[in-house]
Amino acid sequence: MEKVDRKMEDSKLLLCCFIACILFFGVNGETPYRYITWKVMYGDIYPLGVKQQGILINGQFPGPQIDAVTNDNLIISVYNYLNEPFLISWNGVQQRRNSWQDGVFGTNCPIRPGKNFTYVLQVKDQIGSFFYFPSLLFHKAAGGYGGIRIWSSPKIPVPFPTPARDFTVLAGDWYKRNHYILRRLLDSGRNLPFPDGLLINGQGWNGYTFTVDPGRTYRFRISNVGLTTTINFGIQGHNLKLIEVEGSHTLQNTYTSFDIHLGQSCSFLVTADQAPQDYYIVVSSRFTRRVLTTTAILHYSNSKKGVSGAVPEAPTIQIAPSILQARSIRWNLTASGPRPNPQGSYHYGLITPSRTIMLENSAPYINGKQRYAVNGVSYVPADTSLKLADYFKIPGVFNLGSIPTWPPSGNNAYFQTSVMAANFREYVEIVFQNWEDTVQSWHINGYSFFVVGMDGGQWTPSSRATYNLRDTVARCTTQVYPRSWTAIYMALDNVGMWNIRSENWARQYLGQQFYLRVYSPANSWRDELPIPKNALLCGRARGRHTRPL
């Protein structure tokens, strides 16, 4: 009888282990693993004709392209050969149940010089165009970024014919000064100067060429990887057919040029239907008094003629056309997303939000230095990763509720390691209110949200009458125009510690960010994956243990 009991206990233990493996690995056991090794080091680059210290990945600037298919597992080993701590974050990759891999200091300890860390992440239920970038110490101003393409599973139909080729365009503003000099400027309480130029795939004027065959159609994935400036993208003599925005298939509207705000990504189809010659691909700064412009070349394979004519002029400071363009971006309700069911089967507009959060940006001076703030709070990093402090229950690192959910009256800004509390499976309305004279760009890690409305002036409850509750696009980065508001709906379906930040990197560095802690009391692997065995420990978490398995 004793042997039978022991056998039953062993069987129960095996069953428990089997269930735990199913919960932990989920689809991971059935989907491919892609192994990537990156060596991060400094190297000389000359993007604007001046020698600079750039951050190279495997000797490349920009860094290597990541290609993945929906649900793929990415095992990315990063070796840090810089003389500073380093982290990489994945703009738009949602890290489902897994903020442990998000690559910002609130969730990860830095990779120390001479050390390495292996990110283990899954592009769960995602498609689309995104990018990665270095998140610490203003490293983004030195490069270290690259494109991410998440392809649909072969079994899932896409709402356009297969393009002849798929091009990545990483564009944005650039400074000739090295990143550590820009960082010192910010640390001293001053703001950044106006950028020195714009880059397309790490190159200046006419430095990059895209070759096409006449009559064929190509996909261009564009990301604004810059630091401070909205850009406008266009191709001389060619139309841009919008097909995707940050993982959402869109109605296929046609544009002659398109505004792409800081941190945003989108895809266009471009048909080579013009006379065989070379054409300008134009990127210009938007909403700046002094207009920066750079170009690449669209080269027809049978062209015997170089680029000719004036570089096409782009819009400059006009706000109204940009708002109209933004409102024209609509969800393709009948197209499949990462799953076979149509995107429109999720009726986001029929769900009533449980609460409203309003986030107001500001540019205060604190102790005589320029800072930036959200709801009067200018974020300062703690000495310990917030996710680790939460996991190990380390007191004194942060306090929930250290940032209000509504802008306070008065102008008294203060420093704080700001963390907002939220509950798993809440459905919230977030209003970004901007009283400044510059365009803001906001990103939320771990999520895709619905941009339901935007308009000028003060948001009020009556503003909801203007919301698009049927076919607005779902994305992870949204703009807020000067003296205007933007409203989003978001389902808090991803447990973790998530960074909400300005994509203007000077503002982010000087405090316009905070963390949203989405909490589930279940403490279940179904809701959140366990701490990685290889998690780096720093600050007050140093010397503790992760887990045995």
Long-range contacts (C-beta under 8 A, 24 or more apart in sequence): 20-525, 23-524, 23-525, 23-526, 24-525, 24-529, 24-530, 27-71, 27-122, 27-124, 28-73, 28-122, 31-71, 31-72, 31-73, 31-122, 32-69, 32-72, 32-73, 33-72, 33-73, 33-74, 33-75, 34-68, 34-72, 34-73, 34-74, 34-75, 35-75, 35-77, 36-64, 36-66, 36-74, 36-75, 36-76, 36-77, 37-76, 37-77, 37-79, 38-63, 38-64, 38-76, 38-77, 38-78, 38-79, 39-79, 39-81, 40-78, 40-79, 40-80, 40-81, 40-82, 40-86, 40-144, 41-81, 41-82, 42-81, 42-82, 42-83, 42-142, 45-143, 45-202, 47-174, 47-197, 47-199, 47-202, 47-203, 47-204, 48-174, 48-176, 48-196, 48-197, 48-199, 48-204, 49-204, 50-176, 52-142, 52-176, 52-178, 53-142, 53-178, 53-179, 54-142, 54-143, 55-82, 55-134, 55-139, 55-142, 55-143, 55-144, 55-179, 56-143, 56-144, 57-144, 57-146, 60-146, 61-143, 61-202, 62-143, 62-145, 62-146, 62-147, 62-170, 62-201, 62-202, 62-225, 63-132, 63-143, 63-144, 63-145, 63-146, 64-146, 65-146, 65-147, 65-148, 65-149, 65-168, 66-132, 66-146, 66-147, 66-148, 66-149, 67-149, 67-151, 68-123, 68-148, 68-149, 68-150, 68-151, 69-123, 69-150, 69-151, 69-152, 69-153, 69-154, 70-123, 70-125, 70-126, 70-127, 70-150, 70-151, 70-152, 70-153, 70-156, 70-338, 71-122, 71-123, 71-124, 71-125, 71-153, 71-338, 72-122, 72-123, 72-150, 73-120, 73-121, 73-122, 74-119, 74-120, 74-121, 74-122, 74-123, 75-118, 75-119, 75-120, 76-118, 76-119, 76-121, 77-116, 77-117, 77-118, 77-119, 78-111, 78-116, 78-117, 78-118, 78-119, 79-115, 79-116, 80-111, 80-112, 80-113, 80-114, 80-115, 80-116, 80-117, 81-113, 81-114, 82-113, 83-113, 84-113, 84-136, 84-137, 84-139, 85-110, 85-111, 85-112, 85-113, 85-136, 85-137, 86-110, 86-111, 86-113, 86-134, 86-136, 86-139, 87-111, 87-134, 87-135, 87-136, 88-119, 88-132, 88-133, 88-134, 88-135, 88-144, 89-132, 89-133, 89-134, 89-135, 89-445, 90-121, 90-130, 90-132, 90-148, 91-130, 91-131, 91-132, 91-133, 91-148, 91-223, 91-263, 91-265, 91-443, 91-476, 91-477, 92-128, 92-129, 92-130, 92-131, 92-148, 92-246, 92-247, 92-265, 92-476, 92-477, 93-121, 93-123, 93-126, 93-130, 93-148, 94-124, 94-125, 94-126, 94-446, 94-447, 94-448, 94-476, 94-494, 95-121, 95-445, 95-446, 95-494, 95-496, 96-122, 96-124, 96-125, 96-494, 97-494, 97-495, 97-496, 97-527, 97-528, 97-529, 98-122, 98-496, 98-528, 98-529, 99-387, 99-445, 99-446, 99-494, 99-495, 99-496, 99-497, 99-498, 99-528, 100-387, 100-496, 100-529, 100-531, 100-532, 100-535, 101-532, 102-445, 102-446, 102-496, 102-497, 102-498, 102-499, 103-132, 103-135, 104-135, 104-445, 104-499, 105-135, 105-136, 105-381, 105-385, 106-381, 106-385, 106-386, 106-387, 106-497, 106-499, 106-515, 107-385, 107-386, 107-387, 107-496, 107-497, 107-499, 108-385, 108-387, 108-535, 108-536, 109-385, 109-388, 109-535, 109-536, 109-537, 109-538, 109-539, 109-541, 110-136, 110-536, 110-538, 111-536, 117-534, 117-536, 118-534, 120-532, 123-150, 125-338, 125-339, 126-150, 126-247, 126-338, 127-151, 127-152, 127-244, 127-247, 127-337, 127-338, 128-244, 128-245, 128-246, 128-247, 128-248, 128-265, 128-267, 129-168, 129-221, 129-222, 129-223, 129-244, 129-246, 129-247, 129-265, 129-266, 129-267, 130-223, 130-246, 130-247, 130-265, 131-170, 131-223, 131-225, 131-265, 133-225, 137-179, 137-183, 138-179, 138-180, 138-182, 138-183, 138-186, 138-505, 138-509, 139-179, 140-179, 140-225, 140-227, 140-505, 141-175, 141-178, 141-179, 141-182, 141-183, 141-227, 141-505, 142-178, 142-179, 143-202, 145-170, 145-225, 146-170, 147-221, 147-223, 149-221, 150-247, 152-336, 152-338, 153-338, 155-340, 156-336, 156-338, 156-339, 156-340, 157-336, 157-340, 158-249, 158-335, 158-336, 159-243, 159-249, 159-252, 159-332, 159-334, 159-335, 159-336, 160-243, 160-252, 160-269, 161-217, 163-217, 163-218, 163-219, 163-269, 164-212, 164-213, 164-216, 164-217, 164-218, 165-212, 165-218, 165-219, 166-218, 166-219, 166-221, 167-210, 167-218, 167-219, 167-220, 167-221, 168-201, 168-221, 168-223, 169-200, 169-201, 169-220, 169-221, 169-222, 169-223, 169-233, 169-281, 169-296, 170-199, 170-200, 170-201, 170-202, 170-223, 170-225, 171-198, 171-199, 171-200, 171-201, 171-222, 171-223, 171-224, 171-225, 171-226, 171-231, 171-233, 171-260, 171-283, 172-198, 172-199, 172-224, 172-225, 172-226, 172-227, 172-229, 172-231, 172-262, 173-197, 173-198, 173-199, 173-226, 173-227, 173-228, 173-229, 173-231, 173-285, 173-292, 174-198, 174-199, 174-226, 175-227, 183-509, 186-506, 186-509, 186-510, 188-369, 189-365, 189-368, 189-369, 189-370, 190-370, 191-370, 191-506, 192-227, 192-228, 192-506, 194-288, 194-290, 195-226, 195-227, 195-228, 195-229, 195-285, 195-292, 197-292, 197-294, 198-226, 198-229, 198-231, 198-283, 198-284, 198-285, 198-292, 198-293, 198-294, 199-294, 200-281, 200-283, 200-294, 200-295, 200-296, 201-296, 203-296, 204-294, 205-294, 205-295, 206-295, 206-296, 206-297, 206-307, 207-296, 208-296, 208-297, 209-296, 209-297, 209-299, 210-281, 210-296, 210-297, 210-298, 210-299, 211-299, 211-300, 211-301, 212-270, 212-272, 212-298, 212-299, 212-300, 212-301, 213-272, 213-300, 213-301, 213-302, 214-272, 214-273, 214-276, 214-300, 214-301, 214-302, 215-271, 215-272, 215-273, 216-271, 216-272, 217-269, 217-270, 217-271, 217-272, 218-269, 218-270, 218-271, 218-272, 219-243, 219-267, 219-268, 219-269, 219-270, 220-267, 220-268, 220-269, 220-270, 221-265, 221-266, 221-267, 222-258, 222-260, 222-265, 222-266, 222-267, 222-268, 223-260, 223-264, 223-265, 224-260, 224-261, 224-262, 224-263, 224-264, 224-265, 226-262, 227-262, 227-504, 227-505, 227-506, 228-262, 228-504, 228-505, 228-506, 229-262, 229-285, 229-286, 229-287, 229-288, 229-292, 230-259, 230-260, 230-261, 230-262, 230-285, 230-286, 230-287, 230-439, 230-441, 230-479, 231-259, 231-260, 231-283, 231-284, 231-285, 231-286, 232-257, 232-258, 232-259, 232-260, 232-282, 232-283, 232-284, 232-285, 232-286, 232-314, 232-315, 233-257, 233-258, 233-260, 233-281, 233-282, 233-283, 234-258, 234-281, 234-282, 234-312, 234-314, 235-270, 235-279, 235-280, 235-281, 235-282, 235-298, 236-279, 236-280, 236-281, 236-282, 236-298, 236-307, 236-309, 236-311, 236-312, 237-274, 237-279, 238-270, 238-271, 238-272, 238-273, 238-274, 238-279, 238-298, 239-270, 239-271, 240-268, 240-269, 240-270, 241-268, 241-269, 241-270, 242-266, 242-267, 242-268, 242-329, 243-267, 243-268, 243-269, 245-329, 245-473, 245-475, 246-448, 246-474, 246-475, 246-476, 246-477, 247-337, 247-338, 247-448, 247-474, 247-475, 247-476, 248-331, 248-332, 248-337, 248-343, 248-448, 248-473, 248-474, 248-475, 249-331, 249-332, 249-335, 249-336, 249-337, 249-343, 250-329, 250-330, 250-331, 250-332, 250-473, 251-329, 251-330, 251-331, 251-332, 251-471, 252-332, 253-328, 253-329, 253-330, 255-325, 257-282, 257-312, 257-314, 257-315, 258-325, 259-286, 259-315, 259-322, 259-325, 259-326, 261-439, 261-441, 261-477, 261-478, 261-479, 261-503, 262-441, 262-477, 262-503, 262-504, 262-505, 263-441, 263-443, 263-477, 263-503, 264-441, 264-475, 264-477, 264-479, 264-503, 265-477, 270-298, 272-298, 272-300, 274-300, 276-300, 276-302, 276-303, 276-304, 276-305, 277-303, 277-304, 277-305, 277-306, 277-307, 277-308, 278-303, 278-305, 278-306, 278-307, 279-307, 280-307, 280-311, 280-312, 282-311, 282-312, 282-314, 284-314, 286-314, 286-315, 286-316, 286-317, 286-322, 286-439, 287-316, 287-317, 287-319, 287-322, 287-438, 287-439, 288-316, 288-317, 289-317, 291-316, 319-481, 319-482, 322-481, 323-454, 323-481, 326-454, 326-479, 327-454, 327-468, 329-472, 329-473, 330-471, 330-472, 330-473, 331-471, 331-472, 331-473, 331-474, 333-471, 343-474, 344-471, 348-450, 348-469, 348-474, 348-489, 348-491, 349-450, 349-452, 349-467, 349-468, 349-469, 349-470, 349-489, 350-469, 351-427, 351-489, 351-491, 352-427, 353-427, 353-428, 353-429, 353-489, 354-426, 354-427, 354-428, 355-405, 355-426, 355-428, 355-429, 356-428, 356-429, 356-430, 356-431, 357-405, 357-406, 357-420, 357-428, 357-429, 357-430, 357-431, 358-405, 358-406, 358-407, 358-430, 358-431, 358-433, 358-459, 359-407, 359-430, 359-431, 359-432, 359-433, 359-442, 359-500, 360-407, 360-432, 360-433, 360-434, 360-435, 361-432, 361-433, 361-434, 361-436, 361-440, 361-480, 361-502, 361-507, 361-512, 362-411, 362-413, 362-435, 362-436, 363-436, 363-507, 364-411, 364-413, 366-413, 366-414, 366-415, 370-510, 371-413, 371-415, 371-510, 371-511, 372-502, 372-506, 372-507, 372-508, 372-510, 372-511, 372-512, 373-413, 373-511, 373-512, 374-403, 374-418, 374-500, 374-511, 374-512, 374-513, 374-514, 375-403, 375-404, 375-405, 375-406, 375-407, 375-408, 376-404, 376-407, 376-408, 376-410, 376-411, 376-412, 376-413, 376-414, 377-402, 377-403, 377-404, 377-413, 377-414, 377-415, 377-416, 377-418, 377-511, 377-514, 378-413, 378-414, 378-415, 378-416, 378-510, 378-511, 378-512, 379-416, 379-417, 379-418, 379-511, 379-512, 379-513, 379-514, 380-415, 380-416, 380-417, 380-511, 381-417, 382-417, 382-539, 383-539, 383-540, 384-538, 384-539, 384-540, 384-541, 385-538, 385-539, 385-541, 386-417, 386-419, 386-497, 386-515, 386-517, 387-496, 387-497, 388-535, 388-537, 388-538, 388-539, 388-541, 389-539, 389-540, 389-541, 390-497, 390-517, 391-531, 392-541, 392-544, 394-540, 394-541, 397-539, 397-540, 398-515, 400-517, 403-514, 407-433, 415-511, 418-514, 418-515, 419-497, 419-514, 419-515, 419-516, 419-517, 420-514, 420-515, 420-516, 420-517, 421-517, 421-519, 422-492, 422-516, 422-517, 422-518, 422-519, 423-492, 423-518, 423-519, 423-520, 424-492, 424-493, 424-495, 424-518, 424-519, 424-520, 424-527, 425-491, 425-492, 425-493, 426-491, 426-492, 427-489, 427-490, 427-491, 427-492, 428-489, 428-490, 428-492, 429-487, 429-488, 429-489, 430-487, 430-488, 430-490, 431-459, 431-485, 431-486, 431-487, 432-478, 432-480, 432-485, 432-486, 432-487, 432-488, 433-458, 433-459, 433-480, 433-485, 434-480, 434-481, 434-482, 434-483, 434-484, 434-485, 434-486, 435-483, 436-482, 436-483, 437-482, 437-483, 438-482, 439-479, 439-480, 439-481, 439-482, 440-479, 440-480, 440-502, 440-504, 441-477, 441-478, 441-479, 441-480, 441-502, 441-503, 441-504, 442-477, 442-478, 442-479, 442-480, 442-486, 442-500, 442-501, 442-502, 442-503, 443-476, 443-477, 443-499, 443-500, 443-501, 443-502, 443-503, 444-476, 444-490, 444-498, 444-499, 444-500, 444-516, 445-476, 445-498, 445-499, 445-500, 445-501, 446-494, 446-496, 446-498, 446-518, 447-476, 447-490, 447-492, 447-494, 447-498, 448-474, 448-475, 448-476, 449-474, 449-475, 449-476, 449-478, 449-488, 449-489, 449-490, 450-474, 450-488, 450-489, 450-490, 451-475, 451-478, 451-486, 451-487, 451-488, 452-487, 452-488, 452-489, 453-485, 453-486, 453-487, 454-479, 454-480, 454-481, 454-484, 454-485, 454-486, 454-487, 455-484, 455-485, 456-481, 456-483, 456-484, 456-485, 457-483, 457-484, 457-485, 458-485, 459-485, 459-487, 463-487, 477-503, 492-518, 494-518, 495-519, 495-520, 495-527, 495-528, 496-528
